[in-house]
Amino acid sequence: TMEETVMLTALALFTLLAAVCSIIFNKLKLPPLIGYIIAGIVLVNVLFVYQDDATIAAEEEIISLLKDMGLVLLMFCIGLEINIKKIRKQGSFAILVAVIQLPLMVLGGFIAGTLLGYDMTQSIVLGAIISGSSTAVVMAVLKSQGKLDKEHIEMLVLITIMEDIGQVIILSMITPLMANYAAGAVGGMDINEIVVLIVKILAFMIISIVVGLKIVPRVINWISDNVSDEILTVTSVGLAFGMALLSTYAGLSMAIGAFLMGMMVASSRKAKDINHKIEPMRDLFMAIFFISIGAEVFPASILVDNIGTILIFFILFFVLKTSTVFLAYWIGNESCRNGFLSATGLCAMGEFAFIIAAEAYADNVVSDSFYTSVIGAALISMIMLPIITRFAGSMWDTAVSKCPRRLYAACCSVNDARSRTYERLSATSK
């Protein structure tokens, strides 16, 4: 039948093109994620041009289905990597950085969006999109360069994980806002509705985590002790899709349910094995998810129509990210140089930028050009990250040596005052 042929054609093209593009970008020392997005752009603009409308409609339906499956597995695996015990031990600084930086990023994005002429919901979406960094890209770039030691890289990864948790909360808050916008209530919601909504979201998340952490790890541990490993993998994936379904019933994004289930399964004994088993499947569907993101973009709209907006979004992200992370490191009593190197190391837009942008685009909250600009800016941030991190140290040293003496002395005295305050605090708390 036609649908089977379309399905097989789409899968064959997706996977092979993704592989080719990833190999090319791997040779250029860039993350494969960029290869997937470029593959999507090539697919739609080159290969789909020669097809009739019925085939294209069938392909779009299949792409949409695969994209949703990719999103659930991607979010489940992000959740799986969150070790609550490890966060309790080392996470206090990472939490501090995320708590300071995320609200400031959202606020900065909101103000910039308003100045650029977007309405309230669109400005909030812009703030949410630029607030996080990509765990996968940051890790790949920093490990390949070997500029930072293992401890620093681990801390940055912990910070990106905290950002992921923060962005899940942000996404859960704006999902109903966006759905409301799609329904035509552009005026937004009144205060009572917003309060009810936040209570509902928090209740869903807290009940899920409290009940889930009691039950899910025990179920997983029982299966791993009494049944085969294959059943364990199948059960985990089934739980991820089940929880994704539950969260859509609660009026939230399915991404949130899958993420929460990942966190619950992460507390079981076999979490590492499950992650290892799911990895090939996740890689395949993650490729499909990012290809489908690229499939909604046209080269002309990136290179010609929206280049100005793309550069504005990238500069906005870069300036806000470096300044807010630097501020958070400074408040956390870290050295300024370390704060700057860490801040520049986080300057790659996260997977959530694509997830939030895709949801906003699906709900007609943002226009084609806004969506394209976000993807263009995210691609630039990923391509620029290796270059920025390579020269960050020398940039900082040059800035310090060229800094006017008076200004330098003022900065040093502020730093000394901060250090003394922390010494007093630690003496008092002892």
N, C-alpha and C positions, 0 to 999 in steps of 0.2 A: 504494500500500500504506500501511498504518497507520504504519509506521516512517518512511517518507518524509515523510508529513504531519506527524508529531511533530517530526522533525528540522527541517523548514522553519518550523513554528510556533515552536519553541524559538529558532531563530536570529533570526527576525523580531522576536519579543518581546524577546529579549536585546539586540539591537543598537539597536532603536528606544527602548526604555526607558532603556538606558544613555545614549543621546544626550540624551534629555529631562532625565534627572537631572543629567547633567554640565553641561548649559546652565544649569540652575538654580543649581548649586553654583559654576559659573564666575562668575555674576552676584554671588554672595555672596563672591567672592574666595577661594574654597576649592578645594583640588585636586580634579580630576575623579574621582580614585580613590574618594573618599567617595561620589560620585554612583553609581559602579558598585556599591558594596556595598549602598547604600540600594535601588538597582534590584533587586538580588537578593532583598532582604528583601520588597519589594513584590510581586515576581513570585510567590514561593512562597506568601505569605500571602494574596494577593488573587486571583491568576489561577488558581493550581493547585487552589484549593479546590473548584472546580466540575467536576473531572475524575474519571473512574473510575480504579480502582487500576491497571489494565493500562496506561493511557496514562501515569500518573504513573511507573510502573516504567520504561517505555520512555524517558520524559523524563530520569529520573535517570541511566540508562545513558549517554544522549547527553551530558548535562551533565558526567558524569565523564570521558568521552573528550575533550570540548572543553577541560575544565579541565587535563587532562594535557598536551594540545598547547600550551595557553596557558602552562603552567609551563615547558615546555622552551624555548619561544621567549623568554619573559621572562628566564630564566636565561642563555640564549645571548646576549641583547642586553646584560645586565649585564656578562657576560664580555667582550663586544666593546668596551665602553667602558674597559676596563682597558689602558692603554698602559704596557707594562712599562718602556719607555725613559724615559717621563715620571716614573714612580715612582722609577726609579733616580736621576733628577736632583733631584726636589723631595720625594720621598716619605719621607725619613728622619724628619721631624717627625711626619707623618701615621702612620707605622708606630709611632713611640714612643707616640702617643696611643692607637692601637688596642691595642697590646701591654699598656699599663697598664690601659686602661679595660675591655676585653672580659672578661678573667678576673675582674676585680672585680665587674662586672655579673652574670656567671654565678654567682659565689660569693654575692653579695647576694641574687639571685633564689632560689638554692638554700636559703639560710638562712631567707629569708622563707617559702618554700614549706613547709619543714619546720615552721616555727612555725604556719603556717596549717593544718597537719595533713595535708599531701600526703605520699605515699611518696617514696622516693629518686628513682625515674625521673621521676615527675611534677614533683618539685622541680627536677631538672636541666633538664627541658623548659621550666619557667617561666623559669629563668635564661637559657636559650638564646633564648627568645622575646623577652625584654626587652632583650637585649644590643645590638641594632643600631638604626640610624636609617634613615629613608627618604630615599634620594638624591633621588628625584623630588620629594617634598613639600618637603624642605629647600630645594632649588634654586628651586622655584616661589615659595615664600613669601619667601625672602630677596631674590630678584631683583625681585619686585613691590614690595617695601618700600623697596629702595634705601638701607637703613640702613648696611650694611657695604660696604666698597669691594671691587673685583673680586678683589684678591689674597686677602682674607679669605674670600670666598665660594668661590674656587677651592680654598683650603686645606680648608674644611669639606667640599667635595665629595670631595676626595682622602681625607679622613678617613672619610667614609661608604663610599668604595670599599674602603678598607682593612678597614673593619668587615664589608663584604660578603664579602671574602676570608676573614676570621676566622670569620664565621658559616657559610660553606661548610664550613670545617674542622670547626666544632662540629657542624653538621648531619650531616656524614659520620661523625662519631664516635657520635652518638646514634641514627642510623638503625637500625643492628643492635641497639642496646640496646632500641629501641622494638619492633622486630620480635620480639625475644626475649620481651619483655613480652607482646606479642599472642599468642605461642605458649603462654602460660600459665606461663612461668618467672618468676613474680613475685619470687622470691627473688633474681633478678638473676644475674649471671655471676661466675664466680670470677676471680681475678687473672690466671691463665694465659690464659683466654679473652679477657680485656680486652687483654692485651699482644699476643696474636696478632692480634686485631682491629685495634689501632692500627697494628701493623706492616703489615698487609694494606692498610689505607687509605692509609698514607703511601707504600707501594710503588706502589699503583695510581696515586696522584696524581703522584708523582715520575716514574715511567716514562711516564705519559701526557704530562706537560709536557715532559720531556726529548726523548722521541721525537717528540711532536707538534710542538714548536717547530722541530725539524729538518726535518720532512716537510711539515706542513700549509701554512705560509706559501709554500713553494716550489711546491706544487701549485696554490694559489690564484693566485700570481703567474704561473705558466705559463698557467693558464686565461685570466687577464685579458689576457695578451699575445697568445694564439693563438686564443681563442674569444670568442663574444659575451658581453655583460654579463648577459644573462638566464640563461645557463648558469652563470655565476659565482654568482648569487643562489641558483639551484636547488641547486648543489653545496654551498654553505655551509649551507643549511637541512638538506639531506640528511646532511651531516657532523654537524650538531648532534643530529639524531634518532638517528643511528648511535652517537654517543658516549654519548647518554642510555641507549640499549639496553645498551651495553657496561658502563656503571656499574651497571645493575640486575643484570647477570650477576655482577658482582663483589660483589654484596650491599649496594651503596650506593644512595642515592636517585638517581633519574634527573636530578634538578635539578643534581647535582654534575657529571655527565658533560657536560650542555649548557653549564654555566658554564665548564668547562675548555676545551671546544671554542671557546667565544667568545674566551677568552684567547689561544688559539693563532691563530685567524683574525685577531685584533687586531694580530698582528705582521706581517701581510702589507701590501703597498703599498696595496691597494685597500680596506683595512678601513673607511675612512670611507664609501666608495661603497656597500659592502655594508650597512653600518648604515643608510644613507639609504634603500636599496632595501627593506630588511626592515621599516623603521619602520611603514609603514601596516599590514602584516600583524601586527606585534608589538602595535600599539595595539588592533587588533580582538581578538586572542586574550588580551591583558592584561585588556581589559574583561570578556571572558567568564570569565577566571580569577577576577577579583574579584567578579563577579556570582555565580558559583557558591559563593564564600565566604559572601556575604550570604544565599544561598539556604538555608543550613543554620541560619539564625538566625531566631528568632521574636520579634517586638516585645515581647510580654509578658515573655519571659525576660530582655530587656535592661532594660525600664522598671520591672518589678515584682520579679521573682524574684532577679535577680543584681546589682542596682544597688550593693549594698554591696561585693561582690567586685570589680566593675568599678572602683569608686573606689579600692579598696585597690591593685589592679594599676596603675592610672594614677599614683597618688601614689608607689608603689614605683618605677616606671619613672622618673618625673620627678626624684625625690630622688637615686636612684642615678646617673642619667645626668648631671645637673648636677654632682654632687659628684665623680664619677670623671673626667669630662672636664676640670673645673676643676683637679683634682689633676694630671692629665697635662700640662695647659698650664703649671701652676706648676713642675712638675719640668722641663719643657722650657724654662724660663727666659723665659716670656712674661709680659707685664704681667697683673696680677690682673683688671683691668677687661676686658681683651681675652679672658681665659680665661672670665670669667663670661658675656660676650656670646656667645662661641662655644659654650659649654656649653648655654645656653638655646636657641641656634639649632639644636641637634641634637635637640630634644625632640619628635620625631615618630617613632612606632614604625615600623620598617622593613617592606619587603615580605616580609622573611624571617620576621617575626612571624607573618604569615598562612601562609607556606609550612610552617614548623615546626609551627604549631598544626594545620594541615590534615592533615599527615602523622601527628601524634600522635593526632588524632581518628580518622583512618582505621584506625590500629592499635589503637584502643580503649584507648590509654594514658590519655587524659583524658576526662572526662565532658562531657555537653552543656553543663552550667553553666560549667565551666572554659573550654570553647571559646568560648562566648558572651561570657564575661567578658573574654577576650583581645581579641575583636573590638570589644567595647564600649570597652575601655580604649584600643585603637589609634585608634578613631574620635575619642574625646575628645582624644587627644594631637594628632591632625591638626587638629581644629577649634580647639584652644587655642593651637597654635604661632604663628599670626599675632598673636594677642593678647599672648602672652608676649614674643615678640621685639620687638613695638612698644614695650613698656614696660620692657624689660630694662635699658636705659641709665639711665633715671630711677630705677628700683628700686635699681640699684647705687649711684648718686650719693647717694640718700636714705639708704641703709644706711651709707655711709661718713660722711656728715655727722652722722647720729644715733648713730654708734658711740661707746661710752664711750672717753674719751681714753686711758685706761690700756691697754685692749684694743687700740686702734688703734696705740699706740706699740709694743706687743708684736709685733703683726703686721708693722709696718714693720721692726722689728729682725730678725725671722725672714727677711723678704724681702731685707734688706741682706746677711745672712749667706749666703743662697742665691746672690745675685749675686756676692759676693766669691769663693765656692767655684768658681763657673763661670769667673770671671776667672783664678783660680789654675790651674784645669784647662787652660784654653786656652793660658795662658803656658807651662805644663809641656809640653803636647803640641807646641807650636811648637818 
